Structure formats: C-alpha cells, structure tokens
C-alpha cells in the first residue's frame, strides 16, 4: 500500500494494488474509489485531504493477530 499526498491540490491518493482501473465511483463529493475489472479496490482519492482526512495525524500500525 502506498499513500501519496499532493500539497498543490491538497489531494491524498491511497494505492492498495497496482491493478488496472476499470471503474471510478464517487463515494462523496471529495472521495473517489477506483475498482479493477473484478470489482476489487485499487485506490482511493481524497480531495481537500487536510480537512477530510486529518493528514497531520497520519500514522501506520500493523496489527498481527495470534495464530490459532
């Protein structure tokens, strides 16, 4: 997963896979998702990211569960 921030447009792009995008859906006025041909999530775009996603608080934590 990659997170890219474009300060000139205040846009965040979260890339989950490098699959080819077949369709883009508008989730809200400032949030769009890209899907591949099988309907799997490829990426998400957040416009006005500082206000909508609070990027100044961004962190990453990997949570590993117990093996059964």
C-alpha positions in Angstrom: 0.0 0.0 0.0 1.2 3.5 -0.9 -0.1 6.8 0.4 0.8 9.9 -1.7 0.0 13.5 -0.8 -0.1 16.3 -3.4 0.1 19.6 -1.4 -0.5 21.8 -4.5 -4.1 20.3 -4.8 -4.5 19.1 -1.2 -5.2 15.6 -2.5 -4.3 12.2 -1.0 -4.1 9.1 -3.0 -4.1 5.7 -1.3 -3.0 2.9 -3.6 -3.9 -0.6 -2.5 -2.8 -2.6 -5.6 -1.3 -1.8 -9.0 -4.2 -3.5 -10.8 -5.6 -1.7 -13.8 -8.5 0.6 -13.0 -11.8 -0.3 -14.8 -14.2 2.0 -12.9 -14.2 5.0 -10.7 -17.0 5.6 -8.2 -17.8 8.8 -6.3 -18.4 7.9 -2.7 -18.9 11.5 -1.6 -18.2 15.0 -3.0 -14.5 14.6 -2.1 -13.9 10.9 -2.1 -13.5 8.5 -5.0 -12.6 4.9 -5.3 -11.1 3.0 -8.2 -12.0 -0.6 -8.9 -10.5 -3.2 -11.1 -12.4 -5.4 -13.6 -13.4 -7.8 -10.8 -14.7 -5.0 -8.5 -11.7 -5.1 -6.2 -10.5 -1.9 -4.6 -7.4 -0.5 -6.4 -7.1 3.0 -4.9 -8.9 5.8 -3.1 -8.6 9.6 -3.8 -9.4 12.1 -1.1 -9.7 15.7 -2.2 -9.4 18.5 0.4 -7.4 15.9 2.3 -6.2 18.1 5.2 -9.8 18.8 6.2 -11.4 15.5 5.3 -8.7 13.0 6.4 -6.7 15.0 9.0 -3.4 14.1 7.4 -1.3 15.8 10.1 -2.3 12.9 12.3 -1.4 10.1 9.8 0.3 7.0 11.2 0.7 3.4 10.3 0.4 0.4 12.6 0.5 -3.2 11.6 -1.5 -5.4 14.0 -0.6 -9.1 14.0 -3.1 -11.5 15.4 -2.4 -14.7 17.2 -2.1 -17.9 15.2 -4.8 -20.5 16.1 
